[in-house]
Amino acid sequence: MAGIALTGSASGIGAATRALLEADGHRVIGVDLRDAEVIADLATPDGRSAAVSGVLDACDGVLDGYAGFAGVPATAQPPALLVTVSYFGSTAMLDGLRSALVRGDSASAVAVSSCAATIAPVDDTLVEACLAGDEPGAIALSVSGGVAYASVKLALARWVRRHAVSWAAHGVRLNALAPGNTHTPLTQVTLEDPEIGPLMREVPMPIGRWAEPAEIAAAARWMLSAGSSFMVGSVLFVDGGTDALVRPDSF
């Protein structure tokens, strides 16, 4: 039975997206460290392999959609988790589930980037190491904190742009979602950090507030639906206007 797979389905935006999809009548196959159909740790190659296998078994090799919400905060310890989970865990799931999506019905795949990819400082060497598939090299760079977070999210958005055309040729729409600051358990951890917390509070929010998980989930739900049927290779900012404020002449 086909369905939609979500990583990070047990909390935050992933859980909110799950709730919306299930309310629409979709079968959701969750992947998380707990409270999910597939329990797996995307920080390791073995964990990623287990996650892919678990999803493929659960969907009988056919998926109509996928969205990858699994990630770690900028304060993650060890900092290498930003590389292993947020980038390589994300791309491994996309690669591993591509064949199932090809067999699906007008399937859509959504990678979750961030507006931090465009508004925060990045380490270009880390971005290139990720895109080159060099996980040991990316880890060895020892980039941490907000710079690492923005860098891996930028690399993920570029991965989507570089692969979207070939995916579309096989009938799968591949896009990226770029949320702004959102009230989730992960961002709460970051807000409590004495160094990164104040920086997060200073991120400009033209709309005057942070997002709630359901607001980002609504965008993910649309990206996974037939309503976005002509959307390929896009990075959709759902950030309350932050990117537009910081980069008014970019589009």
C-alpha positions as CSV (number, residue, x, y, z in Angstrom):
1,M,0.0,0.0,0.0
2,A,1.5,3.3,-1.1
3,G,1.9,6.2,1.4
4,I,3.9,9.2,2.3
5,A,7.1,8.8,4.3
6,L,8.2,11.5,6.7
7,T,11.4,11.6,8.7
8,G,11.4,13.5,12.0
9,S,7.7,12.5,12.3
10,A,7.5,12.4,16.1
11,S,7.8,16.0,16.9
12,G,7.8,19.6,15.7
13,I,7.1,20.3,12.0
14,G,7.2,16.6,11.1
15,A,4.5,15.7,13.6
16,A,2.4,18.7,12.5
17,T,2.7,17.6,8.8
18,R,1.8,14.0,9.8
19,A,-1.4,15.3,11.4
20,L,-2.4,17.2,8.4
21,L,-1.7,14.4,6.0
22,E,-3.5,11.8,8.1
23,A,-6.5,14.2,8.3
24,D,-6.5,14.2,4.5
25,G,-6.7,10.4,4.5
26,H,-3.1,9.7,3.6
27,R,-1.2,6.8,5.0
28,V,2.0,8.1,6.7
29,I,5.1,6.1,7.4
30,G,7.1,7.9,10.0
31,V,10.8,7.6,10.6
32,D,12.2,8.8,13.9
33,L,14.2,7.9,17.0
34,R,11.0,7.1,18.8
35,D,7.2,6.9,18.3
36,A,7.3,6.0,14.6
37,E,6.7,3.1,12.3
38,V,10.4,3.0,11.5
39,I,12.8,3.5,14.4
40,A,16.2,4.5,13.0
41,D,19.1,6.9,13.6
42,L,20.1,8.8,10.4
43,A,23.5,9.8,11.9
44,T,25.1,6.6,10.7
45,P,25.2,4.7,7.4
46,D,23.7,1.6,9.1
47,G,20.9,3.7,10.5
48,R,20.1,5.3,7.2
49,S,20.1,1.9,5.5
50,A,17.8,0.6,8.2
51,A,15.5,3.6,7.7
52,V,15.3,3.1,3.9
53,S,14.7,-0.6,4.3
54,G,12.0,-0.1,6.9
55,V,10.2,2.4,4.7
56,L,10.4,0.2,1.6
57,D,9.1,-2.7,3.5
58,A,6.2,-0.7,4.9
59,C,5.2,0.7,1.6
60,D,5.8,-2.4,-0.5
61,G,8.3,-0.4,-2.6
62,V,5.8,2.3,-3.7
63,L,5.6,5.8,-2.3
64,D,3.5,8.8,-3.3
65,G,5.5,11.3,-1.3
66,Y,8.4,11.9,1.0
67,A,9.5,14.8,3.2
68,G,12.6,14.9,5.4
69,F,12.2,16.8,8.6
70,A,14.8,14.9,10.6
71,G,17.5,17.2,11.8
72,V,19.5,18.6,14.7
73,P,19.8,22.1,16.1
74,A,22.8,24.4,15.7
75,T,23.8,23.5,19.2
76,A,24.1,19.8,18.5
77,Q,26.8,17.9,20.3
78,P,28.9,16.5,18.8
79,P,28.7,19.2,16.1
80,A,29.3,16.5,13.4
81,L,25.6,15.6,13.8
82,L,24.8,18.6,11.7
83,V,26.7,17.0,8.9
84,T,25.7,13.4,9.4
85,V,22.0,13.9,10.2
86,S,21.0,17.1,8.5
87,Y,22.8,16.6,5.3
88,F,24.0,13.1,4.7
89,G,21.0,11.6,6.5
90,S,18.7,13.7,4.3
91,T,20.3,12.9,1.0
92,A,20.6,9.2,1.8
93,M,16.9,9.0,2.4
94,L,16.2,10.7,-0.8
95,D,18.5,8.5,-2.8
96,G,17.3,5.4,-1.1
97,L,13.6,6.1,-1.6
98,R,13.8,7.4,-5.1
99,S,12.9,4.1,-6.8
100,A,9.8,3.8,-4.6
101,L,8.8,7.4,-5.5
102,V,9.3,6.7,-9.2
103,R,6.7,3.9,-8.8
104,G,4.3,6.2,-7.0
105,D,1.4,8.2,-8.3
106,S,2.8,11.7,-9.4
107,A,5.1,11.5,-6.5
108,S,6.6,14.5,-4.7
109,A,9.8,14.7,-2.6
110,V,10.5,17.5,-0.2
111,A,13.9,18.2,1.4
112,V,13.8,20.6,4.3
113,S,16.4,23.4,4.1
114,S,16.2,26.7,6.0
115,C,16.2,30.4,5.4
116,A,19.4,30.3,7.3
117,A,21.0,29.0,4.1
118,T,20.7,32.5,2.6
119,I,20.8,34.9,5.5
120,A,23.5,33.4,7.7
121,P,27.3,33.0,7.3
122,V,28.3,29.7,5.7
123,D,31.6,27.8,5.3
124,D,32.0,27.3,1.5
125,T,34.5,24.4,2.1
126,L,31.9,22.5,4.1
127,V,29.2,23.1,1.5
128,E,31.4,21.8,-1.2
129,A,32.5,18.7,0.9
130,C,28.9,17.9,1.4
131,L,28.0,18.2,-2.2
132,A,31.0,16.1,-3.2
133,G,29.6,13.3,-1.0
134,D,32.7,13.5,1.2
135,E,31.2,12.7,4.7
136,P,34.6,12.1,6.5
137,G,36.0,15.2,4.9
138,A,33.0,17.3,5.9
139,I,33.2,16.0,9.5
140,A,36.9,16.6,9.7
141,L,36.4,20.3,8.9
142,S,35.0,20.6,12.5
143,V,32.6,23.5,11.6
144,S,30.1,24.0,14.4
145,G,27.2,26.2,15.5
146,G,25.2,28.5,13.3
147,V,27.7,28.4,10.5
148,A,27.6,24.6,10.2
149,Y,23.8,24.7,10.4
150,A,23.5,27.3,7.6
151,S,26.1,25.5,5.5
152,V,24.5,22.1,5.5
153,K,21.1,23.6,4.8
154,L,22.6,25.5,1.8
155,A,24.3,22.3,0.6
156,L,20.9,20.5,0.8
157,A,19.1,23.2,-1.2
158,R,21.8,23.0,-3.8
159,W,21.6,19.2,-3.9
160,V,17.9,19.5,-4.7
161,R,18.5,22.0,-7.4
162,R,21.2,19.8,-9.0
163,H,19.0,16.7,-8.9
164,A,15.5,18.0,-9.6
165,V,15.7,17.9,-13.4
166,S,16.8,14.2,-13.5
167,W,14.1,13.3,-11.0
168,A,11.5,15.1,-13.0
169,A,12.4,13.0,-16.0
170,H,11.3,10.0,-14.0
171,G,8.1,11.5,-12.9
172,V,9.1,12.7,-9.4
173,R,8.9,16.3,-8.3
174,L,11.8,17.3,-6.1
175,N,11.8,20.6,-4.2
176,A,13.1,22.1,-1.0
177,L,11.2,23.8,1.8
178,A,13.0,26.7,3.6
179,P,11.3,27.5,6.9
180,G,12.1,30.5,9.0
181,N,12.3,30.5,12.8
182,T,9.6,28.2,14.1
183,H,8.6,27.2,17.7
184,T,9.7,23.6,17.9
185,P,11.5,21.5,20.5
186,L,14.7,21.8,18.5
187,T,14.6,25.6,18.4
188,Q,13.8,25.8,22.1
189,V,17.1,24.0,22.8
190,T,18.8,26.5,20.6
191,L,17.1,29.5,22.3
192,E,18.5,28.3,25.6
193,D,22.1,28.3,24.4
194,P,23.9,31.4,25.8
195,E,25.7,32.2,22.5
196,I,23.3,31.1,19.7
197,G,20.1,31.9,21.5
198,P,20.5,35.7,21.5
199,L,21.5,35.6,17.8
200,M,18.3,33.6,17.0
201,R,16.2,36.2,18.8
202,E,17.7,38.9,16.7
203,V,16.8,37.3,13.4
204,P,14.5,39.9,11.7
205,M,10.9,38.7,11.3
206,P,8.9,41.2,9.2
207,I,5.7,39.4,10.1
208,G,6.4,40.2,13.7
209,R,6.5,36.7,15.2
210,W,7.9,33.2,14.8
211,A,5.9,30.5,13.0
212,E,4.0,27.7,14.6
213,P,4.7,24.1,13.3
214,A,1.3,23.9,11.7
215,E,2.0,26.9,9.5
216,I,5.1,25.3,8.0
217,A,3.3,21.9,7.8
218,A,0.6,23.5,5.7
219,A,3.3,24.5,3.1
220,A,4.7,21.0,3.2
221,R,1.3,19.5,2.8
222,W,0.8,21.6,-0.4
223,M,4.2,20.7,-1.7
224,L,3.3,17.0,-1.3
225,S,-0.1,17.4,-3.0
226,A,-1.3,17.5,-6.6
227,G,-1.7,21.3,-6.1
228,S,2.0,21.7,-6.6
229,S,2.1,19.6,-9.8
230,F,4.2,22.0,-11.8
231,M,6.7,22.8,-9.1
232,V,10.2,21.3,-9.8
233,G,13.5,22.3,-8.3
234,S,12.1,25.2,-6.3
235,V,13.2,26.4,-2.8
236,L,10.1,27.6,-1.1
237,F,10.7,30.2,1.6
238,V,8.1,30.1,4.4
239,D,9.9,32.5,6.8
240,G,7.7,35.4,7.6
241,G,9.6,37.7,5.2
242,T,13.1,37.2,6.6
243,D,14.8,36.3,3.3
244,A,13.0,39.1,1.5
245,L,14.1,41.6,4.1
246,V,17.7,40.5,4.0
247,R,17.9,39.8,0.2
248,P,15.4,42.1,-1.4
249,D,16.9,41.9,-4.9
250,S,17.4,38.1,-5.0
251,F,14.8,35.7,-6.3
